[in-house]
Amino acid sequence: MHGSTNAPTRRSRNRSNCSPPECRRAPDAQLALFGDIDVRADLARIAVPVLVVSPLGDLLITPVHSRELAEGIPGARLATLDCGHANASKGPAEWAELITKFLAAVDD
């Protein structure tokens, strides 16, 4: 039932399936993927509207990475936010405005 207080949250479901040693290793494994996965050759096949949001203070996915991503996707739009990696939580109004304007333009 929607809104039920008995329903597990996404966070609690994930934690319940993760033993403590695995949970501690998960961030390291996720970061290791950055060195192992290269999707650049696939970007040109994306055929839907794309907005790449680049947080200017992101140390994990830098603006250079975001620019390369946008340049690899035909017709992609690149937008910047003056925040760090957690752009939706650090600048929610600005983030929502970017997304809303992008989606409105897609409908036109």
C-alpha positions, 0 to 999 in steps of 0.5 A: 500500500502506498505510504504504508509505514510498514513498507521497507524503504529502498535504503532499508531493503538494500541494507538488509541484503548486504552483510557488513563486510560486503557493505563496506566494500561496495563503494570501492567496487563501485568506484573501481567500475570507473576504470573498467567501463568505457561506453564512449563507443556506444554514445553515438547510438543514443537517439533520444533527447539527453540532458547532461547535468554537470555539477561544477564542483563534482570531484567524482564526475568532473565537468570535463567528463560531463562535457565529453559525455555530452559531446559524444551523444548526438544533440545532447544538451549540457547544463552546469550547476554550481554545486558538488556531486549531489546536485539534486540535494544541494541545489534542488530548485536549480536542478528542478528548473533545469530538468523542467525546462529540458522536458518542456523543450522536448515536448515542443 
